[in-house]
Amino acid sequence: MTTYIFFGEALRMLTNAYLISAVLLIAASGIGLAVIETIEKAGER
């Protein structure tokens, strides 16, 4: 028994994965920048 994924469904899945990865990348970079800023402020004191 083979199950086929239609082109539209596959395209929607890839689009969702791309958008989710972009959002996660932006969130991770924001968190990383906040951590670096906190470390720099702690080093100044």
N, C-alpha and C positions, 0 to 999 in steps of 0.2 A: 504494500500500500504506500504510494508516494503522495506526499502533500506538496502542492505548488504554492509559492508566494507570488501573487500578482505584482506587476511592475509598480502600480500606484501605491500598493501597500508597502513594498520594499522601499520606494522612494520616500514615503512618509516616515518609515522607521529610520532611514538614514538621516533625514532632515531633523527629526527629533533628537537623534543621538548627537548630531553636530551642534544643535542649539544647546543641549544640556552640557556638552563638553565645553562650549564657549562660556556659559554661565559659571560652571565650576572653575574654569581657568581664571576668570575675572575675580571670583570670590577668593580663590587661593592666593592670587597676587595681592589682593587687598589685605588679607590676613598676614601674609608675609611682610608686606610693607609696614603694617602696624607693629609687628614683632620687632622688625629692624629698628623702627623709630623708638620703641620702648627701650631696646638695648642701648642705642646711642644716647638717649636721655639719661639712662642709668650710668653710663660711662662718664658723662660730663660732670656729675656730682662728685 
